[in-house]
Amino acid sequence: MTEKKTPNRRLDLLGFFCPIPVHETRKALSEMSKGEIIEVVGDDPETMHDMPALCERLGVELLKITENSGEYTFQIQK
């Protein structure tokens, strides 16, 4: 994981629970170009496990994870 970079796209998934965050992130990544960065924000604690697993399966880079008052932010580079 590296320092925070400016995302090309932001996906707000607050209030959604598994499997919606993973499904929507996968869908958004499929629409993006190589090298672009997406910032995904959610509040489902399961995403702390699911997002890294998704990134590994898709072969994309998880740049950063932050947590603030129960909100999780993932920066993913395609």
Secondary structure, DSSP 8 states (H G I E B T S, - for coil): -------SEEEEETT--TTHHHHHHHHHHHTS-TT-EEEEEE--TTHHHHHHHHHHHHT-EEEEEEEETTEEEEEEE-
